[in-house]
Structures are given as C-alpha cells and as structure tokens.
Amino acid sequence: MSDTVTRGIRILVRPRYIEEQSDPENERWLFAYHVTIRNEGDRTVQLLSRHWIITNGQGQTEDVRGPGVVGHQPTLAPGEQFEYTSACPLETPVGTMHGSFQMAVIGFTECFDAAIRPFRLAVPQLLN
C-alpha cells in the first residue's frame, strides 16, 4: 500500500495480484491497483495528467505518461475524493510502481505534482 500527501492531496494506492488473468508459463503477471485521491486541502484542484514509473523484478523500467486517469480529469473541491481501479501487466512476479499526478489549482495559475510513493506488486506467495 502507498499513502502520500502533497499540498493537501492524499493519494492512497492498494495493489492486488489478479491470478485468474495471469499466465506465469508465458511470463505474464497481472496486478490491479485501486487509487483514492482525496482533497484534504483548502483549494479546489483538477487532476491534469499522470506519470507512472513501473519497475519489474529484473530492474527494467517503463515510463507511462498521459492525460488524466481512466479517461477522467476529475476536479476535487476540498473534502471530495475520486477513486478508480486500473491494472498493470508485468513480465516478472514482482515489481514496483511510483509516480505522480499533475494537479492544477482552480482559480490560480499554479500546478504541482502530487507524489505517489512506491508500492510493491508481488504474487502473494512471494511476500512470505
């Protein structure tokens, strides 16, 4: 799990292994991650873009950037939150993800990156 607060924006990420959609014999492991973005600050913000750095168990990284999340660029007033679930395939049974969401402060000409601390993607048997 990852729990990070940047300028009043809390980002919680809970990953889980999706065994039924994984194919270890062909080196494909699928992980879902549920993200909660909560505005604990005092200004309205809008999520503009995402940046993920995905690292597999062999140290190979993939840099993923794009507008919004799952087709949305949510605007969050103080006290509001947005949740979504997405997935990440890996070629190894373990890896990590971290990154940031670019946020714009509504009514101001400022943007900032809300950090997402690293979290582990791992087949449960490998966590013991």
C-alpha positions in Angstrom: 0.0 0.0 0.0 1.1 3.6 -0.6 -0.2 6.6 1.3 1.2 10.1 0.3 0.1 13.6 1.0 1.3 16.6 -1.2 -0.1 20.0 -0.6 -3.3 18.6 0.9 -3.8 16.0 -1.8 -3.8 12.4 -0.3 -3.2 9.6 -2.7 -3.8 6.0 -1.4 -2.9 3.0 -3.6 -3.9 -0.6 -2.8 -2.4 -3.2 -5.2 -3.5 -6.8 -5.6 -2.5 -9.7 -7.8 -5.0 -10.9 -10.4 -4.3 -14.7 -10.5 -7.1 -15.6 -12.9 -5.8 -13.2 -15.6 -2.1 -14.0 -15.1 -0.2 -16.5 -17.2 3.1 -17.4 -15.4 4.1 -20.0 -18.0 4.2 -17.2 -20.6 5.8 -14.7 -18.1 2.8 -12.5 -17.7 1.6 -11.5 -14.2 -1.3 -9.0 -13.9 -1.7 -6.6 -11.0 -4.7 -4.3 -10.3 -4.3 -1.2 -8.2 -7.1 0.8 -6.6 -6.4 4.5 -6.2 -8.1 7.0 -3.9 -7.4 10.7 -4.5 -8.7 12.8 -1.6 -8.6 16.6 -1.4 -7.7 17.3 2.2 -6.6 20.9 1.4 -8.5 24.2 1.2 -8.4 24.8 -2.6 -10.2 23.1 -5.5 -7.9 21.2 -7.7 -8.1 19.3 -11.0 -6.0 16.3 -12.0 -4.5 17.0 -15.4 -2.1 14.1 -16.1 -0.4 11.0 -14.7 3.1 9.8 -14.6 3.9 6.2 -13.5 7.3 4.6 -13.3 6.9 0.8 -13.4 9.9 -1.4 -12.5 9.8 -5.2 -12.9 11.8 -7.7 -10.8 14.7 -7.5 -13.3 15.1 -3.8 -12.8 13.7 -2.8 -16.2 11.6 0.3 -16.0 8.7 1.7 -18.1 7.7 5.3 -18.0 4.0 5.9 -18.6 2.6 9.4 -19.1 -0.8 10.6 -20.2 -3.7 12.9 -19.7 -6.0 12.2 -16.7 -6.7 8.8 -15.2 -9.0 6.1 -16.8 -10.4 8.7 -19.2 -11.1 11.3 -16.5 -9.6 14.6 -15.3 -11.5 14.9 -12.1 -12.0 18.2 -10.3 -12.0 17.9 -6.5 -13.3 20.6 -4.1 -12.0 20.4 -0.5 -13.3 17.3 1.1 -14.1 15.5 -2.1 -12.4 12.3 -3.5 -12.1 10.3 -6.7 -11.5 6.6 -6.9 -10.5 4.3 -9.7 -9.0 0.9 -10.4 -6.6 0.1 -13.2 -4.1 -2.7 -13.9 -0.5 -3.3 -14.8 1.0 -6.3 -16.5 4.5 -7.4 -15.6 6.9 -9.9 -17.1 8.1 -10.9 -13.6 6.1 -11.9 -10.5 7.3 -8.9 -8.5 7.8 -5.2 -9.2 7.1 -1.7 -8.0 5.2 1.4 -9.1 5.5 5.0 -8.1 4.9 8.3 -9.8 2.8 11.5 -9.6 -0.4 13.2 -10.7 -0.1 16.8 -12.1 -2.7 18.9 -10.3 -3.9 22.4 -11.2 -5.2 24.7 -8.5 -8.5 26.1 -9.8 -8.7 29.9 -9.9 -4.9 30.2 -9.8 -2.2 29.8 -12.4 -0.3 27.2 -10.4 0.2 23.5 -10.9 2.1 20.9 -8.8 2.9 17.3 -8.8 1.2 15.2 -6.1 3.6 12.4 -5.4 2.7 8.7 -5.2 5.1 6.7 -3.0 6.4 3.4 -4.3 4.3 0.4 -3.7 5.1 -3.3 -4.4 3.4 -5.5 -6.9 4.0 -9.1 -5.9 2.4 -12.6 -6.1 1.2 -13.2 -2.6 3.3 -16.4 -2.1 6.4 -14.3 -2.7 5.6 -11.9 0.2 6.1 -14.5 2.9 
